């Protein structure tokens, strides 16, 4: 975790770009909950696109914030694919398994307003992917 005034940040790493986006989902849940669920009976599909990887990561995190805080769905597991559809378009497809939002049971830690572009990085480094994300809380 990174200390930042009125914000929460995290740095991620994974061997694949899809793995990096999965780590971002897990980190977001650890910011929102003390004990996030590990599975759930509900399923959702998410399809997103963006002109670059950074924007796609912000859209992914903000979609997850929407699912938790507005739709009452906590995405406990994800199977996802991240790739390029063209030179100018990046895409994410995810199948989410999750549980209904139970604030007390999961140890709700407070609202997340959104993922931001402030200090955002997504880069290929030493054969793996790395990212730095700041959430507005």
Backbone torsions as a table, in degrees:
resi	resn	phi	psi	omega
1	UNK	NA	148.5	178.6
2	UNK	-115.8	132.8	176.1
3	UNK	-77.4	134.3	178.9
4	UNK	-155.3	135.3	-176.1
5	UNK	-57.6	122.2	177.6
6	UNK	61.4	8.2	-180.0
7	UNK	-132.3	164.8	174.6
8	UNK	-127.3	135.7	179.7
9	UNK	-127.7	160.7	174.2
10	UNK	-149.2	154.2	174.3
11	UNK	-112.1	140.4	-174.8
12	UNK	-128.0	154.4	171.0
13	UNK	-148.5	149.7	179.1
14	UNK	-163.1	155.1	-179.9
15	UNK	-70.5	-24.9	-179.4
16	UNK	-124.7	160.7	178.0
17	UNK	-65.6	-40.8	175.9
18	UNK	-60.7	-40.8	176.7
19	UNK	-62.9	-35.5	177.5
20	UNK	-64.4	-43.1	178.9
21	UNK	-67.3	-33.9	175.7
22	UNK	-67.3	-41.0	176.5
23	UNK	-62.7	-35.9	177.3
24	UNK	-63.9	-39.9	177.0
25	UNK	-61.7	-46.8	-179.1
26	UNK	-62.5	-43.2	180.0
27	UNK	-63.6	-40.6	178.4
28	UNK	-60.2	-43.9	179.3
29	UNK	-64.4	-34.7	178.6
30	UNK	-72.0	-24.2	173.0
31	UNK	-74.3	-40.8	-175.5
32	UNK	-78.5	-31.9	-172.0
33	UNK	-133.8	146.3	171.6
34	UNK	-73.3	-37.1	-177.3
35	UNK	-134.5	75.6	-179.3
36	UNK	-64.9	149.9	178.4
37	UNK	-65.6	153.3	179.7
38	UNK	-101.0	-11.0	179.9
39	UNK	-160.9	175.4	177.4
40	UNK	-173.6	160.7	-175.1
41	UNK	-83.2	-15.1	-176.8
42	UNK	-90.2	151.8	176.6
43	UNK	-129.0	146.8	176.5
44	UNK	-141.5	154.6	172.9
45	UNK	-118.1	142.6	178.3
46	UNK	-130.7	132.9	174.2
47	UNK	-129.6	125.1	-179.0
48	UNK	-134.7	154.9	173.1
49	UNK	-141.8	159.3	-178.7
50	UNK	-161.5	161.3	-179.3
51	UNK	-74.0	-16.6	-179.8
52	UNK	-152.5	168.4	-176.8
53	UNK	-64.6	-38.6	-178.9
54	UNK	-62.4	-47.3	179.2
55	UNK	-64.9	-37.1	178.1
56	UNK	-63.6	-40.1	178.4
57	UNK	-65.2	-42.8	177.4
58	UNK	-63.0	-43.9	178.6
59	UNK	-62.5	-40.6	178.4
60	UNK	-60.3	-51.8	-179.1
61	UNK	-63.1	-40.4	179.3
62	UNK	-69.3	-31.7	173.7
63	UNK	-65.0	-41.2	177.7
64	UNK	-65.0	-40.5	176.1
65	UNK	-59.8	-43.9	177.9
66	UNK	-60.7	-46.9	-178.5
67	UNK	-59.4	-42.6	-179.0
68	UNK	-70.8	-55.5	-167.7
69	UNK	-84.6	-27.6	-178.8
70	UNK	-105.9	-38.5	-177.9
71	UNK	-94.0	-10.6	178.8
72	UNK	68.7	29.8	-178.5
73	UNK	-119.3	121.5	180.0
74	UNK	-100.2	111.4	-176.5
75	UNK	-75.4	91.9	-174.1
76	UNK	-76.0	-31.4	179.2
77	UNK	-139.2	152.0	178.4
78	UNK	-144.0	136.3	166.6
79	UNK	-110.2	118.7	-174.5
80	UNK	-140.5	156.4	176.1
81	UNK	-127.6	134.4	177.7
82	UNK	-127.1	131.9	180.0
83	UNK	-164.4	-173.9	178.6
84	UNK	-104.0	132.0	174.8
85	UNK	-92.4	-23.8	175.6
86	UNK	-161.6	179.0	-179.8
87	UNK	-64.3	-20.8	-176.2
88	UNK	-112.9	7.5	-175.6
89	UNK	-141.4	130.5	175.6
90	UNK	-113.9	145.5	-174.0
91	UNK	-135.9	153.0	176.2
92	UNK	-133.3	133.4	171.4
93	UNK	-126.2	128.3	-177.4
94	UNK	-135.5	140.5	169.2
95	UNK	-110.2	117.6	-175.9
96	UNK	-106.7	137.3	168.8
97	UNK	-111.8	134.0	-176.3
98	UNK	-155.9	-175.7	-175.3
99	UNK	-128.7	159.3	174.9
100	UNK	-63.9	150.8	-179.7
101	UNK	-70.3	116.1	177.1
102	UNK	-123.0	93.2	-171.9
103	UNK	-55.3	-50.3	-177.0
104	UNK	-66.9	-45.2	-175.9
105	UNK	-63.6	-37.9	-177.2
106	UNK	-92.2	-5.5	179.9
107	UNK	71.0	59.2	-179.6
108	UNK	-53.1	129.9	-177.5
109	UNK	-108.8	1.4	176.0
110	UNK	124.3	162.5	-175.6
111	UNK	-69.2	142.6	170.0
112	UNK	-107.8	123.2	-179.8
113	UNK	-74.8	-49.7	179.6
114	UNK	-176.1	162.6	166.7
115	UNK	-79.0	147.1	-176.6
116	UNK	-119.5	168.1	174.2
117	UNK	-91.1	-6.7	-179.3
118	UNK	-63.6	120.5	178.2
119	UNK	67.6	10.2	-176.3
120	UNK	-68.0	133.7	175.1
121	UNK	-140.7	138.2	168.7
122	UNK	-136.2	117.9	-175.0
123	UNK	-146.6	152.1	172.8
124	UNK	-90.7	124.9	-175.9
125	UNK	-146.6	128.1	177.6
126	UNK	52.8	41.2	176.5
127	UNK	78.4	6.6	178.1
128	UNK	-139.1	172.9	-177.9
129	UNK	-102.2	143.8	178.7
130	UNK	-134.3	149.1	177.3
131	UNK	-146.7	154.3	173.5
132	UNK	-130.5	128.5	-174.3
133	UNK	-133.0	140.1	173.2
134	UNK	-118.0	128.0	176.5
135	UNK	-103.5	138.0	172.8
136	UNK	-85.8	117.7	-177.6
137	UNK	-114.7	NA	NA
